[in-house]
Amino acid sequence: MKTAIGPDEARTASPAKAGVAPGVRLGRVSFVWRPWPAAVTLLLAAAAFLLFCLSIGVGEFPIGLSRVIATVLGGGEQVDQFVIMDLRMPRALAGLVVGIALGLSGAITQSVARNPLASPDILGITGGAGAVAVFLVTVSGGAAAAVVNSVGLSGAALAGGLGTGLLVYFLAWRRGIDGFRLILIGISVSAVMEAVTAWLLVQADIRDVARAQAWLIGSLDNRSWNDVTVALWCTAVLVVVVAAAAFQFKPMHLGDEVAAGLGVRYTAVRAVLLLCAVLLAGVAVSAAGPVPFVALVAPQVAMRLAKCPTPPMVASGMVGALLLLGADLIARTALPVTLPVGVITAAIGGPFLIYLLVRANLR
């Protein structure tokens, strides 16, 4: 026999007994504590660190996991320090940073558009960065050479991704951003960028084509500390900006009217987050090329693991790092020939995209 709960008892009941996640307040900052997503995020971070160390230890000169961890934390022998810090660390760190950037970028675009297909790949951001990079690789002399000498290929790719993202945003703006319209315009812009890239490759010299094609697939080969340092600092700054805007972004999942009623400037918050997503994707492309499907798959996997209604941003970054590091490890060790990491991520992401389309049609 069930007993009724009176108003006074209902007011004094604990949030856990009422089925509501408890709130935590630290000064002026308050948030909801959800143990399961937090535990999943910590486990994903630990797994990413272990896979990062495992990726460093694999090579022609194998190094045990314990020695790798000791060297990464500041210890280790002199030989291990040379092999790990000078030879292998840039590649592994590039995979970690690029995976986090792509996963976080995909989580933002999918949350803003409220559509699982809204990723930098689908919206044409990576395609725009790739088109600019291919143009600078295949067109020699003149302004192209001046741009490469001044900002480098990575900087030009970042600018191309940013320009394409802003173009998609302005074309999709109609007194607000509609997710379906954003995806359609992104697919159109992506098709145009792919056509421009194909035309540049057809007109270029065969040696430039080989160089551009290797970059377009997406690869972590021959990464230098300069490339990694720039990507690491840019990603760190953008992560801080996203974290600052994330608290105001939460109410927007309930709709723009509800967010406005709670005092959220949803137009400005959405613009800032989309700009961060575009810059994160551009940083990733500038460091490793347009690695496909990581930004699409990572947020959806993280959302299912964390049991969240929307893609969790931190967990999405961790899944992106796991996916990219794992794909690079498979490309180097599990196959008869060494392949670019983009080939493995495409093999994983293609079937996952089909799964998302079939699942959407069954609703």
TIVO-769240 format. One record per residue (C-alpha): residue number from 1; x, y, z; residue in three letters. Coordinates in steps of 0.05 Angstrom, whole numbers. Layout:
! residues N
+-----+--------+--------+--------+------+
: pos :      x :      y :      z : code :
+-----+--------+--------+--------+------+
: NUM :      X :      Y :      Z :  ala :
...
+-----+--------+--------+--------+------+
***
This chain:
! residues 363
+-----+--------+--------+--------+------+
: pos :      x :      y :      z : code :
+-----+--------+--------+--------+------+
:   1 :      0 :      0 :      0 :  met :
:   2 :     29 :     68 :    -22 :  lys :
:   3 :     26 :    128 :     25 :  thr :
:   4 :     16 :    197 :     -1 :  ala :
:   5 :     70 :    249 :      8 :  ile :
:   6 :     48 :    315 :     36 :  gly :
:   7 :     70 :    383 :     11 :  pro :
:   8 :    118 :    394 :     69 :  asp :
:   9 :    151 :    326 :     58 :  glu :
:  10 :    156 :    338 :    -17 :  ala :
:  11 :    192 :    404 :     -4 :  arg :
:  12 :    242 :    372 :     43 :  thr :
:  13 :    254 :    309 :      2 :  ala :
:  14 :    325 :    302 :    -23 :  ser :
:  15 :    338 :    311 :    -98 :  pro :
:  16 :    365 :    239 :   -103 :  ala :
:  17 :    301 :    210 :    -74 :  lys :
:  18 :    259 :    253 :   -120 :  ala :
:  19 :    298 :    228 :   -181 :  gly :
:  20 :    331 :    295 :   -195 :  val :
:  21 :    406 :    304 :   -201 :  ala :
:  22 :    434 :    343 :   -141 :  pro :
:  23 :    460 :    413 :   -152 :  gly :
:  24 :    528 :    439 :   -130 :  val :
:  25 :    545 :    512 :   -117 :  arg :
:  26 :    615 :    540 :   -113 :  leu :
:  27 :    610 :    614 :   -100 :  gly :
:  28 :    572 :    644 :   -158 :  arg :
:  29 :    580 :    582 :   -201 :  val :
:  30 :    528 :    527 :   -195 :  ser :
:  31 :    520 :    463 :   -235 :  phe :
:  32 :    484 :    396 :   -232 :  val :
:  33 :    525 :    336 :   -210 :  trp :
:  34 :    512 :    274 :   -252 :  arg :
:  35 :    556 :    217 :   -228 :  pro :
:  36 :    549 :    172 :   -289 :  trp :
:  37 :    571 :    222 :   -343 :  pro :
:  38 :    628 :    245 :   -297 :  ala :
:  39 :    652 :    174 :   -286 :  ala :
:  40 :    648 :    159 :   -361 :  val :
:  41 :    688 :    222 :   -377 :  thr :
:  42 :    742 :    204 :   -327 :  leu :
:  43 :    747 :    133 :   -355 :  leu :
:  44 :    751 :    160 :   -426 :  leu :
:  45 :    807 :    208 :   -406 :  ala :
:  46 :    846 :    151 :   -372 :  ala :
:  47 :    837 :    107 :   -434 :  ala :
:  48 :    860 :    164 :   -479 :  ala :
:  49 :    923 :    173 :   -437 :  phe :
:  50 :    939 :     99 :   -438 :  leu :
:  51 :    928 :     95 :   -514 :  leu :
:  52 :    971 :    157 :   -522 :  phe :
:  53 :   1028 :    123 :   -484 :  cys :
:  54 :   1017 :     58 :   -522 :  leu :
:  55 :   1021 :     94 :   -588 :  ser :
:  56 :   1088 :    125 :   -567 :  ile :
:  57 :   1117 :     57 :   -548 :  gly :
:  58 :   1101 :     23 :   -614 :  val :
:  59 :   1154 :     26 :   -668 :  gly :
:  60 :   1218 :     -4 :   -695 :  glu :
:  61 :   1248 :      6 :   -627 :  phe :
:  62 :   1192 :    -19 :   -579 :  pro :
:  63 :   1187 :     13 :   -511 :  ile :
:  64 :   1147 :    -16 :   -454 :  gly :
:  65 :   1086 :     20 :   -428 :  leu :
:  66 :   1116 :     31 :   -359 :  ser :
:  67 :   1179 :     63 :   -389 :  arg :
:  68 :   1137 :    107 :   -434 :  val :
:  69 :   1094 :    132 :   -375 :  ile :
:  70 :   1157 :    145 :   -333 :  ala :
:  71 :   1189 :    185 :   -390 :  thr :
:  72 :   1126 :    225 :   -405 :  val :
:  73 :   1121 :    243 :   -331 :  leu :
:  74 :   1192 :    269 :   -331 :  gly :
:  75 :   1235 :    208 :   -315 :  gly :
:  76 :   1264 :    153 :   -358 :  gly :
:  77 :   1333 :    139 :   -387 :  glu :
:  78 :   1368 :    185 :   -436 :  gln :
:  79 :   1356 :    138 :   -495 :  val :
:  80 :   1282 :    134 :   -479 :  asp :
:  81 :   1278 :    209 :   -473 :  gln :
:  82 :   1308 :    219 :   -542 :  phe :
:  83 :   1264 :    167 :   -577 :  val :
:  84 :   1200 :    187 :   -541 :  ile :
:  85 :   1206 :    263 :   -534 :  met :
:  86 :   1243 :    279 :   -599 :  asp :
:  87 :   1219 :    226 :   -648 :  leu :
:  88 :   1151 :    199 :   -628 :  arg :
:  89 :   1118 :    250 :   -582 :  met :
:  90 :   1099 :    300 :   -637 :  pro :
:  91 :   1059 :    248 :   -676 :  arg :
:  92 :   1023 :    221 :   -615 :  ala :
:  93 :   1010 :    289 :   -586 :  leu :
:  94 :    983 :    313 :   -654 :  ala :
:  95 :    935 :    254 :   -654 :  gly :
:  96 :    912 :    270 :   -583 :  leu :
:  97 :    902 :    345 :   -596 :  val :
:  98 :    869 :    336 :   -664 :  val :
:  99 :    822 :    283 :   -637 :  gly :
: 100 :    801 :    328 :   -580 :  ile :
: 101 :    791 :    388 :   -626 :  ala :
: 102 :    749 :    348 :   -676 :  leu :
: 103 :    707 :    314 :   -623 :  gly :
: 104 :    692 :    380 :   -588 :  leu :
: 105 :    678 :    415 :   -654 :  ser :
: 106 :    629 :    361 :   -674 :  gly :
: 107 :    594 :    363 :   -606 :  ala :
: 108 :    584 :    438 :   -613 :  ile :
: 109 :    557 :    436 :   -685 :  thr :
: 110 :    511 :    378 :   -670 :  gln :
: 111 :    484 :    412 :   -607 :  ser :
: 112 :    473 :    479 :   -641 :  val :
: 113 :    439 :    448 :   -702 :  ala :
: 114 :    404 :    394 :   -659 :  arg :
: 115 :    421 :    344 :   -713 :  asn :
: 116 :    470 :    286 :   -709 :  pro :
: 117 :    492 :    298 :   -781 :  leu :
: 118 :    518 :    369 :   -768 :  ala :
: 119 :    593 :    359 :   -766 :  ser :
: 120 :    650 :    400 :   -796 :  pro :
: 121 :    656 :    347 :   -851 :  asp :
: 122 :    583 :    354 :   -872 :  ile :
: 123 :    582 :    430 :   -864 :  leu :
: 124 :    641 :    440 :   -911 :  gly :
: 125 :    689 :    470 :   -860 :  ile :
: 126 :    743 :    418 :   -871 :  thr :
: 127 :    729 :    420 :   -946 :  gly :
: 128 :    742 :    495 :   -948 :  gly :
: 129 :    807 :    487 :   -910 :  ala :
: 130 :    829 :    431 :   -957 :  gly :
: 131 :    811 :    472 :  -1019 :  ala :
: 132 :    854 :    531 :   -996 :  val :
: 133 :    912 :    485 :   -979 :  ala :
: 134 :    908 :    449 :  -1046 :  val :
: 135 :    906 :    516 :  -1082 :  phe :
: 136 :    970 :    538 :  -1048 :  leu :
: 137 :   1004 :    471 :  -1061 :  val :
: 138 :    986 :    466 :  -1134 :  thr :
: 139 :    992 :    539 :  -1155 :  val :
: 140 :   1065 :    561 :  -1154 :  ser :
: 141 :   1093 :    631 :  -1153 :  gly :
: 142 :   1061 :    698 :  -1143 :  gly :
: 143 :   1011 :    709 :  -1087 :  ala :
: 144 :   1007 :    635 :  -1070 :  ala :
: 145 :   1082 :    631 :  -1055 :  ala :
: 146 :   1078 :    695 :  -1014 :  ala :
: 147 :   1021 :    667 :   -971 :  val :
: 148 :   1058 :    601 :   -959 :  val :
: 149 :   1121 :    638 :   -940 :  asn :
: 150 :   1086 :    685 :   -893 :  ser :
: 151 :   1034 :    643 :   -855 :  val :
: 152 :   1051 :    572 :   -878 :  gly :
: 153 :   1005 :    518 :   -905 :  leu :
: 154 :    974 :    505 :   -837 :  ser :
: 155 :    956 :    577 :   -826 :  gly :
: 156 :    926 :    583 :   -895 :  ala :
: 157 :    884 :    520 :   -883 :  ala :
: 158 :    860 :    549 :   -817 :  leu :
: 159 :    839 :    613 :   -852 :  ala :
: 160 :    803 :    573 :   -906 :  gly :
: 161 :    764 :    534 :   -855 :  gly :
: 162 :    745 :    597 :   -818 :  leu :
: 163 :    722 :    632 :   -882 :  gly :
: 164 :    681 :    572 :   -903 :  thr :
: 165 :    648 :    566 :   -835 :  gly :
: 166 :    629 :    640 :   -835 :  leu :
: 167 :    601 :    633 :   -905 :  leu :
: 168 :    557 :    575 :   -885 :  val :
: 169 :    534 :    612 :   -822 :  tyr :
: 170 :    514 :    675 :   -860 :  phe :
: 171 :    479 :    637 :   -915 :  leu :
: 172 :    440 :    596 :   -864 :  ala :
: 173 :    420 :    656 :   -822 :  trp :
: 174 :    346 :    674 :   -827 :  arg :
: 175 :    329 :    710 :   -762 :  arg :
: 176 :    363 :    651 :   -728 :  gly :
: 177 :    395 :    585 :   -745 :  ile :
: 178 :    353 :    526 :   -766 :  asp :
: 179 :    389 :    460 :   -762 :  gly :
: 180 :    360 :    430 :   -825 :  phe :
: 181 :    376 :    493 :   -866 :  arg :
: 182 :    446 :    495 :   -837 :  leu :
: 183 :    459 :    423 :   -860 :  ile :
: 184 :    431 :    434 :   -930 :  leu :
: 185 :    473 :    496 :   -941 :  ile :
: 186 :    534 :    462 :   -911 :  gly :
: 187 :    526 :    402 :   -959 :  ile :
: 188 :    521 :    450 :  -1017 :  ser :
: 189 :    582 :    490 :   -997 :  val :
: 190 :    620 :    425 :   -985 :  ser :
: 191 :    603 :    401 :  -1055 :  ala :
: 192 :    628 :    466 :  -1085 :  val :
: 193 :    694 :    461 :  -1046 :  met :
: 194 :    703 :    389 :  -1068 :  glu :
: 195 :    692 :    410 :  -1140 :  ala :
: 196 :    743 :    466 :  -1134 :  val :
: 197 :    793 :    417 :  -1103 :  thr :
: 198 :    782 :    366 :  -1158 :  ala :
: 199 :    792 :    419 :  -1212 :  trp :
: 200 :    856 :    443 :  -1179 :  leu :
: 201 :    883 :    372 :  -1177 :  leu :
: 202 :    866 :    360 :  -1250 :  val :
: 203 :    902 :    423 :  -1272 :  gln :
: 204 :    964 :    415 :  -1228 :  ala :
: 205 :   1031 :    383 :  -1239 :  asp :
: 206 :   1034 :    309 :  -1221 :  ile :
: 207 :   1085 :    320 :  -1166 :  arg :
: 208 :   1042 :    374 :  -1134 :  asp :
: 209 :    982 :    328 :  -1140 :  val :
: 210 :   1017 :    273 :  -1101 :  ala :
: 211 :   1035 :    321 :  -1046 :  arg :
: 212 :    965 :    351 :  -1042 :  ala :
: 213 :    931 :    283 :  -1044 :  gln :
: 214 :    973 :    257 :   -986 :  ala :
: 215 :    952 :    318 :   -946 :  trp :
: 216 :    878 :    313 :   -965 :  leu :
: 217 :    871 :    242 :   -939 :  ile :
: 218 :    890 :    263 :   -869 :  gly :
: 219 :    955 :    239 :   -838 :  ser :
: 220 :    998 :    245 :   -775 :  leu :
: 221 :   1063 :    228 :   -811 :  asp :
: 222 :   1122 :    275 :   -804 :  asn :
: 223 :   1091 :    319 :   -751 :  arg :
: 224 :   1139 :    369 :   -721 :  ser :
: 225 :   1139 :    403 :   -653 :  trp :
: 226 :   1122 :    469 :   -688 :  asn :
: 227 :   1058 :    441 :   -716 :  asp :
: 228 :   1039 :    408 :   -650 :  val :
: 229 :   1054 :    469 :   -607 :  thr :
: 230 :   1011 :    516 :   -649 :  val :
: 231 :    953 :    466 :   -650 :  ala :
: 232 :    960 :    452 :   -575 :  leu :
: 233 :    958 :    525 :   -553 :  trp :
: 234 :    901 :    543 :   -601 :  cys :
: 235 :    860 :    484 :   -577 :  thr :
: 236 :    873 :    501 :   -504 :  ala :
: 237 :    850 :    573 :   -513 :  val :
: 238 :    787 :    551 :   -551 :  leu :
: 239 :    770 :    499 :   -498 :  val :
: 240 :    772 :    553 :   -445 :  val :
: 241 :    725 :    597 :   -486 :  val :
: 242 :    677 :    538 :   -498 :  val :
: 243 :    677 :    521 :   -424 :  ala :
: 244 :    660 :    594 :   -407 :  ala :
: 245 :    601 :    594 :   -456 :  ala :
: 246 :    577 :    524 :   -440 :  ala :
: 247 :    538 :    546 :   -377 :  phe :
: 248 :    496 :    594 :   -418 :  gln :
: 249 :    487 :    543 :   -473 :  phe :
: 250 :    452 :    491 :   -429 :  lys :
: 251 :    384 :    526 :   -427 :  pro :
: 252 :    384 :    532 :   -503 :  met :
: 253 :    370 :    458 :   -508 :  his :
: 254 :    300 :    475 :   -483 :  leu :
: 255 :    288 :    524 :   -540 :  gly :
: 256 :    304 :    597 :   -554 :  asp :
: 257 :    242 :    623 :   -520 :  glu :
: 258 :    258 :    587 :   -455 :  val :
: 259 :    331 :    610 :   -459 :  ala :
: 260 :    309 :    682 :   -470 :  ala :
: 261 :    262 :    677 :   -411 :  gly :
: 262 :    321 :    655 :   -368 :  leu :
: 263 :    362 :    715 :   -390 :  gly :
: 264 :    408 :    679 :   -440 :  val :
: 265 :    431 :    719 :   -500 :  arg :
: 266 :    422 :    658 :   -544 :  tyr :
: 267 :    442 :    691 :   -610 :  thr :
: 268 :    509 :    715 :   -583 :  ala :
: 269 :    523 :    649 :   -547 :  val :
: 270 :    506 :    608 :   -609 :  arg :
: 271 :    551 :    652 :   -652 :  ala :
: 272 :    610 :    646 :   -604 :  val :
: 273 :    603 :    571 :   -599 :  leu :
: 274 :    598 :    562 :   -674 :  leu :
: 275 :    659 :    606 :   -684 :  leu :
: 276 :    697 :    563 :   -634 :  cys :
: 277 :    674 :    500 :   -671 :  ala :
: 278 :    698 :    527 :   -737 :  val :
: 279 :    765 :    547 :   -707 :  leu :
: 280 :    774 :    479 :   -673 :  leu :
: 281 :    760 :    444 :   -739 :  ala :
: 282 :    808 :    491 :   -775 :  gly :
: 283 :    863 :    479 :   -723 :  val :
: 284 :    853 :    404 :   -731 :  ala :
: 285 :    857 :    408 :   -807 :  val :
: 286 :    919 :    452 :   -805 :  ser :
: 287 :    954 :    401 :   -760 :  ala :
: 288 :    934 :    335 :   -793 :  ala :
: 289 :    895 :    350 :   -855 :  gly :
: 290 :    820 :    339 :   -863 :  pro :
: 291 :    814 :    273 :   -824 :  val :
: 292 :    743 :    249 :   -840 :  pro :
: 293 :    686 :    228 :   -795 :  phe :
: 294 :    719 :    237 :   -727 :  val :
: 295 :    677 :    299 :   -713 :  ala :
: 296 :    614 :    260 :   -735 :  leu :
: 297 :    625 :    196 :   -696 :  val :
: 298 :    656 :    220 :   -631 :  ala :
: 299 :    597 :    262 :   -604 :  pro :
: 300 :    547 :    207 :   -619 :  gln :
: 301 :    588 :    153 :   -586 :  val :
: 302 :    601 :    198 :   -525 :  ala :
: 303 :    527 :    214 :   -520 :  met :
: 304 :    509 :    140 :   -518 :  arg :
: 305 :    564 :    123 :   -468 :  leu :
: 306 :    547 :    180 :   -421 :  ala :
: 307 :    471 :    169 :   -429 :  lys :
: 308 :    461 :    244 :   -443 :  cys :
: 309 :    405 :    274 :   -485 :  pro :
: 310 :    456 :    318 :   -522 :  thr :
: 311 :    529 :    307 :   -540 :  pro :
: 312 :    573 :    319 :   -478 :  pro :
: 313 :    630 :    364 :   -498 :  met :
: 314 :    687 :    338 :   -454 :  val :
: 315 :    669 :    265 :   -466 :  ala :
: 316 :    664 :    279 :   -541 :  ser :
: 317 :    735 :    306 :   -541 :  gly :
: 318 :    760 :    245 :   -505 :  met :
: 319 :    725 :    198 :   -553 :  val :
: 320 :    754 :    237 :   -611 :  gly :
: 321 :    824 :    228 :   -583 :  ala :
: 322 :    812 :    154 :   -572 :  leu :
: 323 :    785 :    145 :   -642 :  leu :
: 324 :    843 :    182 :   -676 :  leu :
: 325 :    898 :    150 :   -634 :  leu :
: 326 :    867 :     81 :   -644 :  gly :
: 327 :    860 :     92 :   -719 :  ala :
: 328 :    933 :    114 :   -724 :  asp :
: 329 :    955 :     54 :   -684 :  leu :
: 330 :    916 :      7 :   -730 :  ile :
: 331 :    943 :     42 :   -792 :  ala :
: 332 :   1015 :     31 :   -768 :  arg :
: 333 :   1013 :    -39 :   -738 :  thr :
: 334 :    951 :    -80 :   -758 :  ala :
: 335 :    957 :    -76 :   -834 :  leu :
: 336 :   1010 :   -103 :   -883 :  pro :
: 337 :   1024 :    -32 :   -907 :  val :
: 338 :   1025 :     34 :   -870 :  thr :
: 339 :    964 :     76 :   -887 :  leu :
: 340 :    945 :    148 :   -871 :  pro :
: 341 :    901 :    153 :   -811 :  val :
: 342 :    845 :    184 :   -853 :  gly :
: 343 :    835 :    118 :   -889 :  val :
: 344 :    819 :     82 :   -823 :  ile :
: 345 :    773 :    137 :   -797 :  thr :
: 346 :    735 :    137 :   -863 :  ala :
: 347 :    727 :     61 :   -859 :  ala :
: 348 :    698 :     70 :   -789 :  ile :
: 349 :    656 :    132 :   -802 :  gly :
: 350 :    624 :    112 :   -867 :  gly :
: 351 :    583 :     54 :   -838 :  pro :
: 352 :    567 :     97 :   -777 :  phe :
: 353 :    538 :    152 :   -822 :  leu :
: 354 :    495 :    100 :   -857 :  ile :
: 355 :    471 :     77 :   -788 :  tyr :
: 356 :    451 :    148 :   -769 :  leu :
: 357 :    413 :    158 :   -834 :  leu :
: 358 :    376 :     92 :   -827 :  val :
: 359 :    360 :    106 :   -754 :  arg :
: 360 :    333 :    175 :   -772 :  ala :
: 361 :    288 :    146 :   -827 :  asn :
: 362 :    260 :     94 :   -779 :  leu :
: 363 :    234 :    146 :   -731 :  arg :
+-----+--------+--------+--------+------+
***
